[in-house]
Amino acid sequence: MTTLRHGKICHVELPSDHPQRSAEFYARVFDWKVRAEHGTWFFEDSTDEVSGHWVPHREPTPPGVLVYVWVDDLAAAVERVQAEGCEIVQPTGGDPGELTARFLDPGGSVVGLYQEPPG
């Protein structure tokens, strides 16, 4: 069973100009489970703890690999990020159908926040 807890890295977006080739590589080399849905290649890592997908047409430099941190309350997490002086670079609502936001961390990296939608 997947561990869902505030602060967990939960979803990774990997840049690739050839998502299928990338998916096949990670499946062969790391035993990731890969699947294609609606033209997007998704993965679950070999532990079933981290998932993600390949993003075509994104440069492999910042924001390149985009890591999401699992949070219990997206609005509260955004407030805490801003209270630390970090800039929100994609506010809540930027990924339709998902509860996400993105911020610029103190080291200059873009990091995503993710809250599981109520269900």
BELMORA-V31586 format. One record per residue. N is the residue number from 1. PHI is phi in degrees with one decimal (999 if undefined). OMEGA is omega in whole degrees, -180 to 180 (999 if undefined). Layout:
<<N & PHI & OMEGA> <N & PHI & OMEGA>>
This chain:
<<1 & 999 & -179> <2 & -69.3 & 176> <3 & -83.1 & 177> <4 & -115.0 & -176> <5 & -153.3 & 177> <6 & -52.5 & 179> <7 & 96.2 & -179> <8 & -75.6 & 169> <9 & -74.2 & -170> <10 & -120.6 & -175> <11 & -150.9 & -178> <12 & -124.9 & 173> <13 & -102.9 & -178> <14 & -109.5 & 177> <15 & -67.1 & 175> <16 & -163.7 & 174> <17 & -77.5 & -180> <18 & -135.4 & -175> <19 & -55.7 & -179> <20 & -64.2 & 179> <21 & -62.2 & 177> <22 & -62.8 & 179> <23 & -59.1 & -180> <24 & -63.8 & 178> <25 & -60.3 & -178> <26 & -65.4 & 177> <27 & -65.6 & -179> <28 & -69.7 & -171> <29 & -82.4 & -173> <30 & -117.3 & -179> <31 & 62.5 & 175> <32 & -69.8 & 173> <33 & -85.5 & -178> <34 & -122.5 & 178> <35 & -155.1 & 177> <36 & -109.2 & 176> <37 & -138.5 & 177> <38 & 52.4 & 177> <39 & 82.5 & 179> <40 & -112.5 & 178> <41 & -96.7 & -179> <42 & -109.7 & 175> <43 & -143.0 & 163> <44 & -122.5 & -179> <45 & -69.7 & -174> <46 & -69.0 & 178> <47 & -99.0 & -173> <48 & 60.3 & -180> <49 & -104.3 & -178> <50 & -126.1 & 178> <51 & -121.1 & 178> <52 & 177.7 & 176> <53 & -156.0 & 179> <54 & -94.3 & -176> <55 & -114.7 & 177> <56 & -73.5 & 174> <57 & 65.8 & 172> <58 & -115.2 & 179> <59 & -63.1 & 180> <60 & -80.7 & 173> <61 & -128.5 & -174> <62 & -46.2 & 5> <63 & -83.7 & 172> <64 & 24.6 & 176> <65 & -70.2 & -177> <66 & -115.6 & -179> <67 & -97.5 & 177> <68 & -107.5 & 176> <69 & -103.0 & 179> <70 & -70.2 & 178> <71 & -130.0 & 178> <72 & -75.5 & -174> <73 & -141.7 & -176> <74 & -60.1 & -178> <75 & -61.7 & 179> <76 & -66.4 & 180> <77 & -65.0 & 177> <78 & -60.2 & 179> <79 & -61.3 & -180> <80 & -65.2 & 178> <81 & -60.9 & -180> <82 & -65.8 & 179> <83 & -63.6 & 178> <84 & -86.1 & 177> <85 & 89.2 & 180> <86 & -90.5 & -178> <87 & -88.2 & 171> <88 & -82.4 & -177> <89 & -100.2 & 171> <90 & -143.5 & -177> <91 & -70.2 & 175> <92 & -52.7 & -180> <93 & 100.6 & -178> <94 & -73.9 & 176> <95 & -116.8 & -175> <96 & -51.0 & 179> <97 & 85.5 & -179> <98 & -123.6 & 174> <99 & -101.8 & -176> <100 & -137.3 & 169> <101 & -154.6 & 179> <102 & -133.1 & 180> <103 & -136.9 & 175> <104 & -94.8 & -176> <105 & -78.6 & -177> <106 & -59.4 & 179> <107 & -88.6 & 178> <108 & 95.6 & 179> <109 & -91.7 & 172> <110 & -85.4 & -180> <111 & -128.4 & 180> <112 & -95.7 & 171> <113 & -113.8 & -178> <114 & -136.1 & 173> <115 & -118.3 & 176> <116 & -61.9 & 178> <117 & -63.4 & 178> <118 & -61.3 & -177> <119 & -153.4 & 999>>
